[in-house]
Every structure is written in C-alpha cells, then in structure tokens.
Amino acid sequence: MTVTVGFAILLALYSLYWFVLATNLRDGVMSWLNEGRDEGFPASYQRIEISGFPATFRLILSGLNLAAPVFSESEVEMDWRWQGSRVIVEVKPWNVDRFWIDLS
C-alpha cells in the first residue's frame, strides 16, 4: 500500500513537472518570436502545440514564417524570408540542453 501511494505521488509530481515545463517552453517560444518581431525580425505562426507526454516535449509550430533584413556590400537592403508548413522541436524532459529540430 505504501509503495502504491509513493508511486502515485511520484507520478503526480512528474506529471506536474512535465506540464509546467511544457507551458514554460511554449510561452518562451512565443515570447522569443514576439521579441524578434519587436526588434525588426518579423515572425508569425498559425498555431503552437505541445505534445509527447510523458517521454518527450514535442513543440509543433504550424505555418511558421520568419524574416530578417539582410544588407549586401553595396548597402542595398534585401530581405531574407523563410516559410515552413510545420516545424517540430523535440526535447527530452531529463535533458533540456539537447534538442532535435525537423524542418522538413
């Protein structure tokens, strides 16, 4: 009985950890995109999803568009643009310093 209660508490704590970290991850990406937009690097997206519980944080950005001003040697301004239908970023909860990005 004690082992079952202890396991249930650990499971509840891990679930709380996962969902808090997933929310912070989503909010951090949204904040980073908004800060870039404010600094002259336009970015937009249609939707951000977080999935992968319990073993992975899978961040899916649908309809991501990025842009940046680029200057050539002749001082003529040109824009750099990138558009993807879906970007997937995966992070393991126990190793948030390493991540995998799929731009395909």
Secondary structure, 3 states (H helix, E strand, C coil): CHHHHHHHHHHHHHHHHHHHHHHHHHHHHHHHHHHHHHCCCCEECCEEEEECCCCCEEEEEEEEEEEEEEECCCCCEEEEEEEEEEEEEEEECCEEEEEEEECC
